[in-house]
Amino acid sequence: MAHALYGHDGPCKNIHGHSYCLEVTVIGTAVQKQNHPLNGMVLDFSELKRLVTKSVIDPMDHALMLNNNSPHKKLAEKNKLTGKII
């Protein structure tokens, strides 16, 4: 994902990119039913993966993230420099 730090006085004010590591914490009450397929789980991993992919990965992967007030954002949207601007 690429971004720029609007208003920053260093090199990060320019559009640049990073790789990120996402950590997800699940909080809830674990299922406590003997012989239930989710016994001891708060959420099945496949459902967690689906939710994280839909809510975080798909919108942000290969995207350009810019502050709404940034001149970079206005320019990128006007000139369609990238397909995904968030």
Buried (B, 14 or more C-beta within 10 A) or exposed (E): BBBBBBEEEEEEBEBEEEEEEEEEEEEEEEBEEEEEEEEEBEBEEEEBEEEEEEEEEEEBEEBBBBEEEBEBBEEBEEEEEBEBBE
